[in-house]
């Protein structure tokens, strides 16, 4: 089963992490430079729970925003 919210379709997002070197100008340096960029995944806060879907009890992934909004009826 894929890690996607059953209700809103929220899924992992690709992003980057930038590592910086050097002293900032505000602290008297020549400015910070980006030394490397690494790929990363930004994961949504998904919970694996038992919910009622079409009158049946199913185990689904739901994001916490959908749970708080009341879109999920727990079994």
C-alpha positions in Angstrom: 0.0 0.0 0.0 1.4 3.4 -1.0 1.9 6.1 1.7 -0.8 8.4 0.4 -3.7 9.9 2.4 -6.9 8.0 1.5 -9.1 11.2 1.8 -7.1 14.1 0.3 -4.4 12.4 -1.7 -1.5 14.0 0.2 1.8 12.2 -0.6 5.6 12.6 -0.2 7.1 15.7 -1.8 10.7 15.9 -3.2 12.9 18.7 -2.0 16.5 19.6 -1.3 18.7 20.4 1.7 21.3 23.1 1.2 24.4 23.0 3.3 26.0 26.4 3.8 29.6 27.4 4.6 31.1 30.7 5.7 30.4 33.4 8.2 27.3 35.6 7.6 27.8 39.2 6.6 26.0 40.4 9.7 28.6 38.8 11.8 31.5 40.3 9.9 32.1 37.6 7.3 32.1 37.7 3.5 28.7 35.9 3.3 27.6 32.3 3.4 28.0 30.1 0.3 26.1 26.9 -0.6 28.6 24.1 -0.5 26.3 21.1 -1.4 22.7 20.3 -2.2 21.3 16.9 -1.2 17.9 15.5 -2.2 15.4 14.6 0.5 11.8 13.5 0.9 9.4 15.7 2.8 6.9 13.2 4.3 3.3 14.1 5.3 2.2 13.1 8.8 0.2 10.0 7.9 -1.5 7.7 10.5 -2.4 4.1 9.7 -5.8 3.5 11.2 -9.0 1.5 11.0 -11.8 3.6 9.5 -15.3 3.1 8.1 -15.4 3.4 4.3 -18.7 2.7 2.4 -20.1 0.9 5.5 -17.1 -1.4 5.8 -14.2 -1.3 8.2 -10.8 -0.8 6.4 -7.3 0.0 7.4 -6.3 3.2 5.6 -3.6 5.9 5.8 -5.0 9.3 6.7 -3.2 12.6 7.3 -3.6 14.3 10.6 -5.3 17.3 8.9 -8.1 15.1 7.6 -8.4 13.4 11.0 -8.7 16.8 12.8 -11.2 18.0 10.1 -13.5 15.1 10.9 -13.3 13.5 7.4 -12.4 10.2 9.1 -14.9 8.1 11.0 -13.0 5.6 13.1 -14.2 2.0 13.4 
